[in-house]
Each structure stands twice: as C-alpha cells, then as structure tokens.
C-alpha cells in the first residue's frame, strides 16, 4: 500500500479509527474522506485547500512564537499558495520578515509589501479601515526593530559607515510607508508608528553625547577634537533623519531637535586655538574649526530652532 504523506510537513501519516489519519511528525489530523481529491505514492494528501491553508497558518504562528522566523515564512508561503487571499497569513509573513531585518539587509519594503497584500485581500472598505489600525501596531514593531538595531552600541552611532547605513534604513522606511499609504489607500499615524522608536534613538544618543564629550575632555587634544567633531556630525545626521519621521508639534520631535542643538553647542564650546608649527618652524595659533565651519554649525542650530518654533 502506498504511503500517505502529510501535505503540511511531509511526514508519514498513520491511519487510525474511521477516516482519520495522524501525521507522525507534526501531529496534524487528516480527514481521509477527502481521499478522492488526494494523490498517493509519494504525492501529498489533499484535504482541501482552505483546510490545509489554515493548518499552515497555525504552524506558521507556532514557528513565529518559537522565534523560528524563516520556518514561519516558509509555512506562510505554502499557505498563500493554497489560499492566496488570506489576511492573517500576509500579516504574519510581514512580521516574520521584519524580525529577520539587519542593518545590511533591511527587508523593510519586503515586509511592508506583505501588509499591503493583507489589506488588499479584504473585500470591504470598512474591514480595511479596521485592519489598517491593527497593521499600524506592526509597523510600529518594525520601526522599533530598525531603531534598536541602529542603536545597538555606541561605536555604531559614532561611526560614519554605520550611521550612513542607519540613515539609509530610515530613508527606506519612510519611503516604504509612503508606498504603503498610496497602495493601501490609508493614512498612517506617524506618531503611532515612530513615537516609541524615536524615544529609543533619543535615549541612546543622549548616552552617546555624554560619552564622546567625556572622552574628549580627558585629553582635550587637537586630534581628539576632530574626532569629537566627526562623531557629532555622524550622530546629528541620524537625529535629523529621525526627526523627519515624526509628525509636527510632537514632543518626541522637539526632544530630537533639542539634542541636535545640545550636541553642536557642546562641540562649539570646545573649539579653541592651538599652537601649531608651520612650514618655517614657527609656532602659530591655529583654530580647530575654520570660520566657515563655525558659521555652518551655527547656521544648523538656527535652522533647527526655527523648525522648533514653527512646529515643523
């Protein structure tokens, strides 16, 4: 007799009482009354696409709960093959993809595309509006994941290479949100999605600001000042990107702007003149920052203050 195979996990089915067979691998019960729709001899037992898709979704959820994101995605893909119009399966797949995010492999657009498909699977506008609120919490989850990765350690936040990657990730997220709004026909609450994520960045950056100033104050050398300048520029670049994510007149946005002002001001306060030997061997007073550099940084402070005053 040909072996019956579980179409959920591929395990062998053991027949029991009545028309019920149980998979020896995953334990899922199969109704053999669907036998006329099945294939044997190495094929899968087909017990109805909708029934199979629901079982796949259950396995995907179990895998997600067990932090096995890749297996969860695999189960979701199978469920989508069998039942393409499932809201829950697209949402779960999008969340699992988000959990696999790294700074070098963001997968933000891939994750949000799943949320777009989830909304498109709903036939009624009233359902879409309700579901969009649910998806907002998962977008928030995705934003928190990105910011947590970007703020993993101090060295990343002060390193130009990593802050460029982090900034690109923020831009990618912002672009994906706009695409989501246009494709799904919904408007996202930026404060809901990015509020907590912004707080994560602000908290981490405050620690960084204190640490880099403390490191400089221990030596106060010319080279240490230039290192402080580079680190300040890298941090403020990220902070400006984060501020752009949050809606106007929000407290979290003001906190970000205030931190930018503080970091630049701390740098300018430590600018001084050094005796530097010129090509003729004489020592002359030389500024650490040129007049143009000082003017540029003061201009940035004024711009940020104007944005705060205007609620931008």
C-alpha positions in Angstrom: 0.0 0.0 0.0 1.4 3.4 -1.0 2.4 5.7 1.9 0.2 8.7 2.7 2.2 11.8 3.2 1.3 14.9 5.3 1.0 17.9 3.0 1.8 20.2 5.9 5.2 18.9 6.9 5.9 15.9 4.6 5.8 13.4 7.4 4.2 9.9 7.2 0.5 9.6 8.0 -0.6 6.9 10.4 -4.2 5.7 9.8 -6.5 5.4 12.8 -10.2 4.9 13.5 -12.7 6.0 11.0 -11.4 8.2 8.2 -8.8 10.0 10.3 -5.0 9.8 9.7 -2.5 11.5 12.0 0.9 12.8 10.9 3.7 11.1 12.9 5.8 14.2 12.5 3.7 17.3 13.3 0.6 15.6 14.8 -1.9 17.2 12.4 -5.1 15.1 11.8 -6.1 14.5 8.2 -9.7 13.5 7.1 -9.4 10.7 4.6 -12.9 11.4 3.4 -11.1 13.8 1.1 -9.2 10.8 -0.4 -10.9 11.2 -3.8 -9.0 14.5 -4.1 -5.7 13.1 -3.0 -2.6 11.7 -4.7 -0.7 8.7 -3.4 2.6 7.0 -4.0 4.9 9.9 -3.0 2.3 12.6 -3.6 0.5 14.6 -0.9 -2.8 14.0 0.6 -5.1 16.9 -0.4 -7.7 17.6 2.3 -9.0 20.8 0.9 -7.0 24.0 0.2 -8.8 26.1 2.8 -8.3 23.5 5.5 -4.7 23.0 4.6 -4.0 26.7 4.5 -5.4 27.1 8.0 -3.2 24.3 9.3 -0.2 26.0 7.6 -1.1 29.3 9.3 -1.2 27.5 12.7 2.2 26.0 12.0 3.5 29.4 10.9 2.2 31.0 14.1 3.8 28.3 16.2 7.1 28.9 14.4 6.8 32.6 14.9 6.1 32.2 18.6 9.2 30.0 18.8 11.3 32.7 17.1 11.9 30.5 14.1 11.2 33.3 11.6 12.5 31.5 8.5 10.3 28.5 9.1 7.3 30.8 9.8 7.8 32.5 6.4 8.1 29.1 4.7 4.8 28.0 6.2 3.2 31.3 5.2 4.4 30.9 1.6 2.8 27.4 1.4 -0.4 28.8 2.9 -0.5 31.6 0.4 0.0 29.0 -2.5 -3.1 27.1 -1.2 -5.2 30.1 -0.3 -3.9 33.4 -1.8 -6.5 35.7 -0.2 -5.6 35.3 3.5 -5.3 38.5 5.6 -3.7 36.8 8.6 -1.1 34.9 6.7 0.2 38.0 4.9 0.4 39.9 8.1 2.3 37.1 9.9 4.7 36.8 6.9 5.4 40.5 7.0 6.1 40.4 10.8 8.4 37.4 10.4 10.3 39.1 7.6 10.7 42.1 9.8 12.3 40.0 12.6 15.0 38.9 10.1 15.9 42.5 9.5 19.6 43.5 9.8 21.2 46.9 9.0 22.8 45.4 6.0 19.7 43.5 4.9 16.8 45.7 5.9 13.9 43.8 4.2 11.6 46.8 5.1 10.0 47.0 1.7 9.5 43.3 1.6 7.8 43.3 5.0 5.5 46.3 4.3 4.6 44.8 0.9 3.1 41.9 2.8 1.0 44.3 4.8 -0.2 45.9 1.6 -1.3 42.5 0.3 -3.0 41.8 3.6 -5.2 44.9 3.2 -5.9 44.2 -0.5 -7.1 40.7 0.4 -10.1 42.3 2.3 -13.2 42.9 0.2 -14.9 45.7 2.1 -13.6 49.2 2.9 -14.9 49.0 6.5 -12.8 45.9 7.1 -9.7 47.6 5.6 -10.1 50.7 7.9 -10.3 48.5 11.0 -7.4 46.2 9.8 -5.2 49.3 9.0 -5.3 50.2 12.7 -4.0 46.7 13.5 -1.3 46.9 10.9 -0.1 50.3 12.4 1.0 48.4 15.5 3.0 46.0 13.3 4.6 49.0 11.5 5.5 50.4 14.9 7.0 47.0 15.8 9.1 47.2 12.6 10.2 50.8 13.3 11.3 49.8 16.8 13.2 46.9 15.4 15.1 49.2 13.0 15.9 51.8 15.7 17.0 49.1 18.1 19.4 47.7 15.5 20.8 51.1 14.8 21.4 51.9 18.4 22.9 48.5 19.3 26.1 50.1 20.6 27.9 53.4 20.9 30.6 52.6 18.3 28.0 52.2 15.6 26.3 55.5 16.3 29.6 57.4 16.1 31.0 55.5 13.0 30.3 57.1 9.7 30.0 53.8 7.8 27.3 52.5 10.2 25.4 55.9 10.5 25.3 56.1 6.7 23.7 52.6 6.7 21.3 53.5 9.5 20.3 56.8 7.8 19.7 54.9 4.5 17.5 52.5 6.5 15.4 55.4 7.9 15.0 56.8 4.4 14.0 53.3 3.2 11.4 53.0 5.9 9.9 56.5 5.2 9.7 55.7 1.5 8.1 52.3 2.2 5.4 53.9 4.5 4.5 56.4 1.7 4.2 53.5 -0.7 2.0 51.6 1.8 -0.3 54.6 2.2 -0.6 55.0 -1.6 -1.1 51.4 -2.4 -3.5 50.5 0.5 -5.4 53.8 0.4 -4.8 54.5 4.1 -3.2 57.3 6.1 -0.6 56.2 8.8 -0.3 57.9 12.1 3.4 58.8 12.2 3.3 59.4 15.9 1.8 55.9 16.5 4.4 54.2 14.2 7.5 56.2 15.1 6.9 57.7 18.6 8.5 54.9 20.6 11.2 54.3 18.0 12.1 58.0 18.2 12.4 57.7 22.0 14.8 54.7 21.6 17.1 56.8 19.4 16.9 59.8 21.7 17.8 57.8 24.8 20.7 56.1 23.0 22.0 59.4 21.6 22.0 61.1 25.0 24.3 58.4 26.3 26.5 58.8 23.2 26.6 62.6 23.5 27.8 62.3 27.1 30.4 59.6 26.3 32.0 61.3 23.4 32.3 64.7 25.3 33.7 62.9 28.3 36.3 61.1 26.1 37.3 64.4 24.6 37.6 66.2 28.0 40.0 63.5 29.2 42.6 64.6 26.6 41.5 67.9 25.0 44.0 67.4 22.2 43.5 68.8 18.7 43.1 65.3 17.2 40.6 64.4 19.9 38.6 67.5 19.0 38.4 66.5 15.4 37.3 63.0 16.5 34.6 64.7 18.6 33.5 66.8 15.5 33.2 63.7 13.3 31.2 61.8 15.9 28.9 64.8 16.5 28.3 65.1 12.8 27.5 61.4 12.4 25.1 61.5 15.4 23.3 64.7 14.3 22.9 63.3 10.8 20.9 60.4 12.2 18.9 62.6 14.6 17.7 64.9 11.8 16.6 61.8 9.8 14.6 60.6 12.8 13.0 63.9 13.5 11.7 64.0 9.9 9.7 60.8 10.6 7.6 62.2 13.4 4.6 64.5 12.9 4.8 68.2 13.6 4.0 69.6 17.1 5.0 66.3 18.8 7.1 66.3 22.0 9.3 63.5 20.7 10.3 65.6 17.7 11.2 68.6 19.9 13.4 66.2 22.0 15.3 65.2 19.0 15.8 68.7 17.8 16.9 69.8 21.3 19.5 67.0 21.4 20.9 68.2 18.0 21.3 71.7 19.4 23.0 70.5 22.5 25.5 68.3 20.7 26.5 71.0 18.3 26.7 73.6 21.0 28.9 71.3 23.1 31.3 71.0 20.2 31.4 74.7 19.6 32.1 75.4 23.3 35.2 73.2 23.0 36.6 74.8 19.9 39.8 76.7 20.7 43.1 77.8 19.3 46.2 75.6 19.2 49.9 76.4 18.7 50.8 74.6 15.5 54.2 74.5 13.9 54.2 76.0 10.4 56.5 75.1 7.5 59.1 77.6 8.6 59.3 76.0 12.1 57.4 78.8 13.9 54.5 78.1 16.2 51.4 80.0 15.4 47.9 80.0 16.9 45.6 77.9 14.6 41.9 77.4 15.1 40.5 73.9 15.3 37.4 75.0 13.3 37.6 77.5 10.4 35.3 80.5 10.4 33.3 78.8 7.6 32.9 75.6 9.7 31.8 77.6 12.7 29.3 79.6 10.6 27.9 76.4 9.1 27.3 74.8 12.5 25.7 77.9 13.9 23.5 78.0 10.9 22.4 74.5 11.6 21.5 75.4 15.1 19.4 78.4 13.9 17.6 76.2 11.3 16.7 73.6 14.0 15.5 76.3 16.4 13.3 77.8 13.6 11.8 74.4 12.9 11.0 74.0 16.6 9.5 77.5 16.7 7.4 76.8 13.6 6.4 73.3 14.8 7.9 71.7 11.7 
